[in-house]
Amino acid sequence: MYKYDQYDQAMVDARVEEFRDQTRRRIAGHMNDDQFKPLRLKNGLYLQLHAYMLRVAIPYGTFNAVQMRKLAHIARTYDRGYGHFTTRQNIQYNWIKLEQAPDILAELATVEMHAIQTSGESIRNVSADQYAGAAADEIIDPRPWAETIRQMTNFMPEFSYLPRKFKIAVIASKVDRAALRWHDFALRIVRNEAGEIGFEVYAGGGMGRTPFIAHKIRDFLPTTQIFSYLQAVLRVWNRNARRDNIHKQRMKILVHELGQEEFSRQVEEAFTHFLSLGQDFPQAEYDRIAAYFTPPPFEQGLSEDLDLSDPAFAAWVRLQTVAHQAPGYAIANISLKPVGGIPGDISADQMDRVADLAERFSFGEIRATHAQNLVLPHVRKIDLPALWQELRAVGLADANLDLVTDIIACPGLDYCSLANARSIPVAQKIAERFADLERQEDIGELKIKISGCINACGHHHAGNIGILGVDKKGTENYQLLLGGSGDEETSQAKITGPGFDEDGVVNALERAVDHYRAVRQPGERFIDTYRRVGMDGFKEAIYV
């Protein structure tokens, strides 16, 4: 993983001291909250319902055991003993005291972490495939390019004062594990007919009040031209963005209103200008960054055999492990979705244990996923039984990856000042309703995503089944959506009809699942059946 040099450390340390002074002046009353707000947002600090919330960046979801222990320490010292992993591969703390926020940032800086640009109108944490550098199906490791983009966009003036937030994703496989087309700007690493590596480029995706799926705007972009191209995209957006209307400031609105063809034309025009300056991205700089992502020293000649006589262990291996590019190794997923738990939450003690296990079994590496889980990316298959036993001991051995209980949910009205309804209790009730693992496996892959408001932090637009909490005359109400997807066959979920109360939406979801089981064909996932039969049959089953 990337390691700070003297410039990185100096910049982060300087930002900490700058924010410490800003916080001191706010507490002393030398600035009001309207003046302080843009400053704290640039440092990942939100004011929520009950306290401040701090969002910490985990670039492209990659971090290590030392950093995880620091996150655990922060949870114990400054919060209430836990953290919450988000859909942007970040971690956030929900009970922060303003006067302690600079101290937290200072502690993060000692382990090469920060909260810069995790909020506000800026380029957010660059996300990537959580299996990057380990996946058997990737062309190359996409993280060096994600890190390159992170470095080229941090603190650059034109990228710092944007009309609205801007989200970027990078992957390197045909299978999309990062919801690529739900991003403002996204890159898929591909090879052209000559065998050269470049980028397939997408722009204009996003969720929220007006969801749009990103358009492909270039089939192949040479890697050496990425800086000029990204500058061109942001130049076109900056030039045309509706800064007068907060609901129309996202780039997805501009792409929609201009149309894919006109937006692409303007980007290519600006791209030509930037190329003419002759200052594009040097290969030597990529090589410098890529050197930090050298694969770990995998052992050779390891056994592929596993004793699967224990049904519980066999289920965990079947559901939680994924093929690795190195023989004898596996990618191990750690579920943060226990039945009755809060999706994405992890205690400080569990963080410390995951750090220990990462050092013991995975070269010290950990990944955060956009589905609010964790990954140990490089585990020897012969170590899987021991890893499973250790995870069981700390309540982290649930086997439910991509099943009905592996629910994405935002914090909702329990924490968020923007929310209209609670998300967490709905997720808990659904998980309890479908707790039986045999039933979950019979249902198969089913991605449920819950948002407590139209801002869609729970990605309900991309759920095979999505739930959106709304305010209906002062009462929490839940809309049920079907047919969304964040994979390589991206689709937007559609509202089924009138909303439900909290228990009603759980019952309606179960009726939708039962209908799927009744009409599915062999081998079909829920999303496959929905696409084949359409909405009508599901609506009849839901609104009985």
Summary of the structure (lengths in Angstrom):
residues: 544
radius of gyration: 22.7
end to end distance: 53.0
largest distance: 66.9
contacts: 1922
relative contact order: 0.09
helix: 42%
strand: 19%
